[in-house]
Amino acid sequence: MPKSDIEIAREAKMKPIAEIGRKLGIPEKSLNLYGPYKAKVSFDFIKTLEKKPDGKLILVTAITPTPAGEGKTTTTVGLGDALNRIGKKAAFCLREPSLGPCFGVKGGAAGGGYSQVVPMEDINLHFTGDLHAVGTAHNLLSALVDNHIYWGNAPALDSRRVAWRRVVDMNDRALRQIVSSLGGVANGFAREDGFDITVASEVMAIFCLSRNLEDLTGRLGKIVVGYTRDRKPVEAAALKAAGPMSVLLKDAIAPNLVQTLENNPAFIHGGPFANIAHGCNSVIATKTALKLCDYVVTEAGFGADLGAEKFFDIKCRKAGLKPSAVVIVATVRALKMHGGIKKEDLGKENIAAVNKGSENLTQHLNNLKMFGVPAVVAINRFGTDTVAEIDAIKAAAKKEGAEAFLCTHWADGSAGIEALAKHVVKLADSGKAKLKFLYPDDMPLIDKVRTIAQKIYRADDISCDGAILKQFDDLQATGYGHFPVCMAKTQYSFSHDPELKCAPKGYKVPVRELRVSAGAEFIVAITGAIMTMPGLPRVPAANSIHLNKQGQIEGLF
């Protein structure tokens, strides 16, 4: 029986993080240690890198996810290790896992098998406390909002038009909609309120898009917390909130350095979800890695319709990043599910289902062409895959002008993905990448949403009621029309409906809510039944997580 991810991680021979830092040219004095194997890179050191040239940036994305698994993070880790294996100076950048999925259904985000980042348990739990700092800063602003209303301070924030909710880093459906300030006059004005998960917070988005502490503070001040009675926006700066919030984030904003099982460097920093936020690690971590390495691998959350689109249209647009290549991860099992096969039948060879499901891969590859960055397919192998099924995926990729490589990094580490690494270097060095955005800044907001729905999701159109149409007009008139759009949509389908698999056509995407993220500088368009506070499944992962007699964690994955 193969070892579990956590068993493999426990056997890791980690090196002191100072030694990992030296590989990148980071002196030990520039590392703020969180124990022997975790550290934050100091801003004083990062400032010394400003005039250094950037390395080449490689994005890892994936087909539409299924319960069968794709292994995007595992592939990112494996590719980073393989680039080092073939003699390149390389690192990779990942998002920090949220406790919600770890104790819910998705599990952690530290890779798997022999392509993992360690210490795995720390990374998947509290790590260096960044997510807690983001949640605390967010909730400080929530407290300041209610205090502002309580004392009747100017500007007169209308308690019926407060837009700023609260957050907690755990899946808790009971907190989606609440009534706060009950208990009488001393507790303030009772009002409808609610919680989002921390990784959906605008503070998290700002954290991941800020260039430095000064930029962070400025963006925090632009957060729109609500509106006056005459519907004028009230910003966090008016509540004098940006200063104390940035104080809570000053240590967290420095990027985290850890290592892989093969003792190669990894930056893990920031953690917005891709289905309800923009799904990319911090700009600071990515830019720091690019100054220190010849090649940097990063991932964007969930399928390319979510993570990759937001990576290009939000992160690259705002940070001036220019990726050189894209890797799209697919599995035989997942494509068979898109082809209509049930999970319990995935072990049987079914070429027809692979061919049908490959329509999903084909659409993602076609979408990536719109952004002008060359792509390659990584086939993450499972033990039940057959040669004929793998060949079917290679053929589907070839029709779209992309090569596909069989990868066995889960079982074999960097050796199992070396061929892909060599091709990625060739692709990145080719100069073929000419980044294009899906829409221009000056396109009206409603047309930006429509463009994403029609070009990326292949929907016929979007649908909005009168209130949403008016909100689009109001946002445009208020001066937010130049912002990009962050779509909040299910990860399980190109559409808004998780039951529509493969590559659906002939539907409309319903936009049911718009949220202003003025500090992050994008507009969130919430579609279908997507929730910004997930719930736990009938049998949550938490049920299996415990400490054994040796005090070791069991059940974490």
N, C-alpha and C positions, 0 to 999 in steps of 0.2 A: 504494500500500500504506500503511495507517495506521501511524502511529508507535507504537512500543512504549511501555509505561509508563515504562521507564527512560530512553528518549530524550526523552519529554515532561518528565520530572523534571529532566533535565540542562539543559533550556532555561529552567527556572524563574528568574524574576527575584526572588530572595529579598530581603527587607528585613532589616536587623539586628534581632535578636530583642528588643532594647531598645525598638525602635519598635513591635513587636507588643505588647509589654508595656504600653506607654503607652496603646494602644487600650483596654485593660482597666483602666487606672488603676493599674498596677503601676509604682512608681518604679524606675529603673535600679539603684539601690543594693540593691533587694530581689530582684534576679535574680543568681543564681550562674551565670556563663557557662561553657558547655562549647563554646568556639569562638564564632563570630559568629552562629550560627543556632539554637543550642540553649541552654536555660537551665533551672535549677531555681528555683522560687519559694520564698523563704525562709520559715521558720516564724514568724519575728518579724513579717513582713508578714501572714501568714495569720491570726495571732492578732488583728490589728487589725480583722478582718472579722466577728468573731463576732456583733456586734449588728446587722449589716446584714440586711435581708430577703432571702429566697431568690427567685431567678427560677423560671421554670417548667421542669420536667424532661420531656424527650421521649425515649422509648425507641425504638430501631430494632432490630427482630428480623427473622426471615425464615421462609420455608417450610422444610421438610426439605431439606437440601442434596443436590445431585447433582453428578456430574462436569461437567454442562453449565454450572454456575455461576449464582450468584444476585446477588452484588455488594452484600452488606450493608454492608461498610466503605466502599465507594465511595459508596453512597447516604448513609451517615452524613456523610461529608465534603461531598458535594454539597449536602445539606440545610443543613449549617452555613453553607456559603458562600451559599446562596440566602437564608437568613434575614438575613444581613448585607446581601445585595443589595437586599432589600425594606425596608431601613432599620432593622432590629432589631439590638440589641446582643446578639450571640450567640457562643457557642463550642461546641465539642464535646469529648467525652472518649472516648478509645479505649484499648484494651489495648496493651501492648508486644508486638511479635512475638517468638516463640521461634526460636532458631536451628535447632531440630529440623525444623519444617515448611519453613523457608526452604531447607534443603538436602535436604529429603525430597520431599514431593509437593504440599503445600498452597500453598507459596509464602509471600510476606510478607504484611503486613497494614497497608499504608499507603495503601489505596485504589487507584484506577487511572484511566487516561486523564487527563482534565482535572479530575478530582475526587480529588486526592492531597494527602497531607501530605509536606512536605519538611523537611530533606534525606532523601529516600527511602532511599538506600543506608545512611546512618547508622542510621536508625530500624530498618531490617530486619536490621542486623548488631549491633554491640555497643552502639549508642546511647549512653546515659550510664552504662552498666555496672550498671544496677539488677538485671538477672537474674543477673549474676555475683555480686553482693553477696548476693542471696537464696540462691544455691547455696552460697556460701562459709559463710554463717551456718548453713545446714542441715548442711553437712558438718562444721563445727566441733562441732555437737551430736553427730553420729555419732562423732567422735573422742573426745569426752568420755564418751560411753556406754561405748565399749570400754575406755577408760582406767579408768573407774570399776569395771568388772568385773575388769580386770587386777589392780588393787590391792586388790580385795576391800573396797571402801568401803561404808559404810552410807548408805542402805538397800541391802540385799543384792539387787541386780538379778539375776534368773535369766537366764543367757545363752541359755537355750532359749526364753525368752519376751520377747525384745527385739522391739519393734514398730517401731522407728525405722530406716528404710532409708537409703540414700544417694541422691544425685541428681547428674545431669549434664544440661546444656542441649543435648542432641543425641539424636536417635533412635539407639538402640544396643541391639538385641534381645539381644545376647550378654551384657549386664549385668543382664538381668531377674532371674535367679537365679544367685548365686555363692556360693562358700565363702570367707570372709575369715579372716585371722589364721593362715594356714598358715606353716610354716617353723620351728616349734619354740616352746619356752617363752617365749623373749624377745619373740615377736610376739603373745602373748596366747592366748586360748582360741579354737580354731577353731570357727566356727559358720556356719550357713546365713545368707546375707545377700542383698541385692539392691539394684538401682538403680531409681528412678523418674526421669522427666524433670522438670527443675526446676520447670516450671509446674504440676506435680501436687503439689508440696511443700506441706505444711501451713504452712510459713514463708511461702510465696507467698500463701496464703489469708489468713493473719494480716496480712501486709503490706498486703493490699488491703482488709481490714475494720477496721483500726485507725484510731482518730480522731486520735491524736497519738503522740508518742514514749513518753509514760508508759503509754498504753494498749497500745502495741506491746510494751513490756517486760513488762507484766503478762500479756499473752496468751502470749508466748513461754515464760514460766515455767510455764504450765498445760499445755504439751504433754506428753502421756503417751508416754514413751519405751519403756516395757515394764512388766513385772510381777515381783513377788517370787515366791518359791516357793509362798507361800500366796495367790498371785494378787491381791495388792494393787497398784494402779497406782502407778508411780513417775513423778513429773513432772520436767520439765527444771529446775525451781527447786531440787529436791533435789540436783542436780548442779552448782548455781550457774552454770547456763549462760545464763540470760536476760540478764545484764549484758553479757558479751562478745558475745553474738549481736546485741544492740541496738546496740552500738558499731559493728559491721560494717555495720549498716543505717541508721545515723543520717543519712548524706547521701542514700542512695537513697530514703528515705521521703518526701523533699520532691518534689512533683509536677513533671513535665517540661513545659515550654512550647515549642511549635514553631509552624509556620504552614502554611497551605495554599498551593496554587499561586496563589490569589487574595489571598494575604497576610492571611488571617484567622486568629485564634488557635485553637490546638488543644492540649489537654492529653492527653499519652500517658503512662500510668503504671500499672504492674502488669500482669501477664499470665497469670492462671490460665486453662487450657483449660476449655471448657464441657462437653466430653464426659467428662472425668475429674476436673474441679474445678468451681468455681462460676461461672467464665466472665465476670466483670465487672471493669472497671478499678477503681482504688482509690477508696475512700470519700473520702479526703483530696482527691484531684483533683476528684471530682464536687462535693463540698461547696464547695471553693474556687471552682470555676467558677460555681456557683449564686449565690454572694455577689457575683460580679463581673459577671454578665450577667442580662439579662431572660429569655433562653431558652438552655437547655443541652441539647444532643443527646448521647445516649450509646448505645452498642450493647451487646448481650449476645450471647455466642458461639453459633454454629450456629443451629439452628431454634428456634422459640418453645417447643417442648416441653422443651428443655434450657435455653438461655440465659435466655429470658424467665421461665420458671418459677422458676429460681434467683435471678434478679434481684429478683423480687417476694418470694419466700418466704424468701430468705436476706439479700440486700443491703438491700432496703427495710425488712425486718423489723428487722435489726440496726442500721441507720443512721438509721432514722426518715425515710426518703425517701418522697415522695408524688408519683409521676409524674402528669403531666397529659394525656398522649396517647401512643399507640403507633403506630409505622409498621411494617408488615410487608412485607418485600421479596419479590417474586416475579418470575420470568421465564417467558416463553412456553416457552423451551427446557427449563427444569427441570420445568415442569408436564407437558410432553409426555413426558419421561422417566418421571415418576410415572404417566403414562397408558399406559406400556408400550412406548414408542418407543426404539429403540437410538440411541446418540449419533451414529452416522454418518448417520442418517436425519432428524435434527432440522431440517435446512434445508428440508424439504418441508412445505407447509401441511397441518395435520391437526387440524381443529376437534374431532373426536371425542376425540382423545387429550388435547387441552387440557381438554375438559369432564370427562373421566375423571380427569385429574391434578388438576383443581381441587378434587377431594374432599380433597386434602391441605391446600390453602389454607383450605377451609371448616372443616376440623377445627381448624386453628390459630386461626382467627377465633372459633370457638365457645369454644375454650379461653380466649382472652383475655377474653371476656365474664365468665368466672368471677372475674376479678381486678378488675372494675369500672372499667377504664380504657378510654376510647373508642379505636377503632383506625381506621386508614386504610391502604389498600394502595398501595404504590409498584411500578409495573411497570417494571422496569429493562430498557430496550429493547435488543435485538440487531438487527443489520442484516437478518436473515432473517425477522424477525417480520412477520406480515401483519395488516392492519386487522381482519379477521374473527377472528383468534386473540386479538388484544388485546381486542376487544369481548366475546369469550367470557369472558375473565378479569373484565372489568368487570361483566358480568352475574352471575357467580358471587359476586363480592364484594357486589353490590347485594342479593342474596337474603339475605345475613347482616347487612344494614343498614350496610355500609361502602362508602364511595366508593373508587374506584381511579383513580390518575393515571398517565398515561404519562410516563416520565422518561427524558431523554436526557443526563444529566449526565456520563456517561463521555466523550461526544463534544463536548458543548457547555458543560460546566462548570455554574455556577450558573444560567445562563439556561435550561438544559434541565430544571430541577427547580423553577422559580419557582412554578408553579401549586400544586405539592404544599406548598411552604413556606407559602404564603398560607392553605391549608386547615389545615395543622398549627397555625398561630397561632390560627385561628378555633376549632379543636377544643380547644387548650390553654386558651384564654381563656373557653371556654364554661362551665367549672365542672362539667362532667358527670362528671369523674373522682372516684370514691369507692373508693379502694383497699381491696381485700379480700384476705386471705390464703387459700390453699387449705385450710389446716388450722390449728387452734389450737395454741398451745404445749403445752398439757396433754394433747393426744392421744398415746397410746402410740406409741413409735417404729415398731413393726411396722405399725400402722394408718396412720401417715404415709406409709410406703413404699407400702402398699396403695392409699391414696387417690391418690397421684401416678400409680400404674400404671393404676388404673381410670378416674380422671377425665381425666387428661391424655393418657395413652397409649392409652386405651380397651381395655386388657387385661381379661380375665375376672377375673384374680387374680394374685398373686405365688406363687412356689413356693420353698420353703426346705427344706434337710435339717435333721435334728435338731440338728446342731452350730450352725447359724445361728439356729434358733429359741431355743436356749439362750443364744446370744450376745445376742439381742434382750432376753431376760429379764434377763441379767446387766447389760447397759448401762442398762436401766430401773432396776434395783435399785441400781446404783452412783450414780445421780443425774444421768444424762445424758438422761433421758426428755424433758426440756423443749427439747432442741436441735432445730432444723430438720434436714431430711435433704438431703444433696447426692447426687443419683443419678449414678453413673458408668455411662454407657450409650452405645451407638453413636449417632453423629449422623446416620446415613444412613437411619434408619427411626424411626417412632413406637415401634416395638417394640425388643427387645433384639437382633433379627436384622437385619443390614444388607440382607438380600435381600428383606425384606418391605416393598415400596414403597407409596406412596400413603397409604391410611388403613386399615391392616390391622385385623381384628377376630378374635375367637375364639382367643386365645393366652394363655399365662401368662408373666410376667416372672420368670426364675430369678435369685434373689439368691444369689450364691456367696461373698461376703465382706463383712464390715463392718469399717470402720476408724474409730477414734475420733479426731476432730480437736478436742480439748478447748480448745486455744487459739483456734482459729477459731470454736469453739462450733457445730459441726455434726457429724453422723455421715455418713460416706461409705458408700453402699450400692453395691457393685460388682455389676453384672448381666452375664449372658451371658459372652461372650468378650472383653469390653473389657479393654484393657491400660493400665496406668499408665506403661508405658515403650513408646512406639510403635517400630516397626521401619521401616527404609528400604524403598522399593519396589524392584522389579527394576531399574528405571532411575531412580535418584534425581536430583533436580534438581541436586545437586552435580556431576553429570557434565558439566553445561553451563555451570557458573559458573567464570569465569576473568578474568584481567586482559588487556586488549588492549595493543597496542604503545604506546598513549598513557597506560597505567597506569590506565585506567578499568575499572570492573567491568562485565562482560558476563554475561548469562544470569540475573541476579537478577530475580525477578518477584514 
